[in-house]
Amino acid sequence: MRVSRTTLISFLAVVLLSAVTAPAAKAAPITFTFATIGSGQLGAANFTDVLVTLTATGDTSAVTPVGLPDTGIFYLVPTEFEVNIAGVGTAVVTGDGIFGGSAYVFVNQAVQTVGFGTTGDLADISDPAFATYDLMSSIGPISGRAVAIPVDVPTTLGMFRVTNFANPESGTFSAQVSEVPEPSSLALLGSGISLLVRRSRRRAQGPTAIV
């Protein structure tokens, strides 16, 4: 059976427009940032009382509960985890973390704490705002009590180790969800195909006499 050009174009238009109007998946890029003044070592460089920034990027669809969801413990394995030491440089964390990937971000609502880790916790920060937080939305910046856990973390610049934070009360945490852009190009393509459908129908009907 031969499918007419008009029928084929109509079918493509329906498919494309359906894709545009379909409900969006509940997933979005998210960036977690922790910053404070600290001391430690990155590769061959020792640093003392400088700005330490940890940045993890991932997707909200990767948030996973530990045990049952009502335990209030969630973690996310980021697609990338960076360490920036003021005056030293930026390194990407490598190696294998306990949840797969190279690192993790977690929240424990019961103890009102979020943190970053690899094979174990690296830096934690506590604040009452985390009692209901689940890593799925934007929050902060929130200042809270920060704790450094001295562990060796492999990075692209060598081993990273934070020994202490200068002021445990001055840690800052934030999370920012990025808006997923609308598929405007698909919408325009669907509109263009619809226009072709209308023109094909006019041609099939033949010229209209002008009286």
Secondary structure, 3 states (H helix, E strand, C coil): CCCCHHHHHHHHHHHHHHHHHCCCCCCCEEEEEEEEEEEEEECCEEEEEEEEEEEEEEEHHHCEECCCHHHCEEEECCCEEEEEECCCEEEEECCCCCCCCCCEEEEEHHHCEEEEECCCEEEEEECHHHHCCCCCCCEEEEEEEEEECCCCEEECCEEEEEEEECCHHHEEEEEEECCCCCCHHHHHHHHHHHHHHHHHHHHHHCCCCCC
